[in-house]
Amino acid sequence: MLVKVAEHIRVCIEQAREARERFAQVDDRLLKADFNDLEARWLRLAESYKFIEQLEVFLTDGKSFRERRALGAEIHLMAKSQGPGGKTSGALAFTRTTQTRR
């Protein structure tokens, strides 16, 4: 999905550049205003796509965090059930302690 968003951003910026060029080429005051407005709208759309891109990264990172936390809980349960008398090795005990503190 990020590739598509990046492509949309690129297209918006290109369209804004074209509107700016047309603004410079025309003499009519109303057309200049239209091209200036058009450039601003393309740039606003690019900013919206950039926000979507950042939101997608944030949500993906959040999903990764939840998956890592779930995996940590699974390791904790496995360690609890495997050790002699419920004892865990040093690394697994560290995992349990680290998770408890969060």
C-alpha positions as CSV (number, residue, x, y, z in Angstrom):
1,M,0.0,0.0,0.0
2,L,2.8,2.4,0.8
3,V,4.1,2.2,-2.8
4,K,0.7,3.3,-4.1
5,V,0.5,6.2,-1.7
6,A,4.0,7.4,-2.6
7,E,3.0,7.3,-6.3
8,H,-0.1,9.4,-5.5
9,I,2.0,11.9,-3.7
10,R,4.4,12.1,-6.7
11,V,1.5,12.7,-9.1
12,C,0.0,15.4,-6.9
13,I,3.3,17.2,-6.7
14,E,3.8,16.9,-10.5
15,Q,0.3,18.4,-11.1
16,A,1.0,21.2,-8.7
17,R,4.2,22.0,-10.6
18,E,2.3,22.0,-13.9
19,A,-0.3,24.4,-12.4
20,R,2.5,26.7,-11.2
21,E,4.0,26.7,-14.7
22,R,0.7,27.5,-16.3
23,F,0.2,30.3,-13.7
24,A,3.5,31.9,-15.0
25,Q,2.4,31.5,-18.6
26,V,-0.9,33.3,-18.5
27,D,-1.6,37.0,-18.3
28,D,-5.3,36.9,-17.4
29,R,-5.9,37.7,-13.7
30,L,-8.7,35.2,-13.3
31,L,-6.8,32.4,-14.9
32,K,-3.8,33.2,-12.7
33,A,-6.1,32.9,-9.6
34,D,-7.5,29.6,-10.9
35,F,-4.0,28.1,-11.5
36,N,-2.8,29.4,-8.1
37,D,-5.8,27.8,-6.5
38,L,-5.3,24.6,-8.4
39,E,-1.7,24.4,-7.3
40,A,-2.7,24.8,-3.7
41,R,-5.4,22.1,-4.0
42,W,-2.9,19.6,-5.5
43,L,-0.4,20.4,-2.7
44,R,-3.1,19.9,0.0
45,L,-4.0,16.6,-1.6
46,A,-0.4,15.5,-1.5
47,E,-0.3,16.5,2.2
48,S,-3.4,14.3,2.8
49,Y,-1.7,11.4,1.1
50,K,1.4,12.0,3.2
51,F,-0.8,11.8,6.3
52,I,-2.3,8.5,5.2
53,E,1.2,7.2,4.6
54,Q,2.3,8.2,8.1
55,L,-0.8,6.8,9.6
56,E,-0.3,3.5,7.8
57,V,3.3,3.3,9.2
58,F,2.0,4.1,12.7
59,L,-0.6,1.4,12.6
60,T,1.8,-1.1,11.1
61,D,4.3,-0.4,13.9
62,G,1.5,-0.7,16.5
63,K,0.5,-4.1,15.0
64,S,4.1,-5.2,15.2
65,F,4.3,-4.1,18.9
66,R,1.1,-6.0,19.7
67,E,2.5,-9.1,17.9
68,R,5.8,-8.9,19.8
69,R,4.0,-8.5,23.1
70,A,1.8,-11.5,22.4
71,L,4.9,-13.5,21.5
72,G,6.5,-12.4,24.8
73,A,3.4,-13.6,26.7
74,E,3.6,-16.9,24.8
75,I,7.3,-17.4,25.7
76,H,6.4,-16.5,29.3
77,L,3.7,-19.2,29.5
78,M,6.0,-21.8,27.8
79,A,8.8,-21.0,30.3
80,K,6.5,-21.3,33.2
81,S,5.3,-24.7,32.2
82,Q,8.7,-26.2,31.2
83,G,11.2,-25.5,34.0
84,P,11.8,-27.9,36.9
85,G,9.5,-26.9,39.7
86,G,8.3,-23.9,37.5
87,K,11.8,-22.4,37.4
88,T,12.8,-20.6,34.3
89,S,16.2,-20.0,32.8
90,G,17.9,-16.6,33.1
91,A,16.9,-15.3,29.7
92,L,13.3,-16.4,30.1
93,A,13.2,-14.9,33.6
94,F,14.5,-11.7,32.2
95,T,11.7,-11.7,29.6
96,R,9.1,-12.2,32.3
97,T,10.6,-9.4,34.4
98,T,10.7,-7.0,31.5
99,Q,7.1,-7.7,30.6
100,T,5.9,-7.3,34.1
101,R,7.4,-3.8,34.3
102,R,5.6,-2.5,31.3
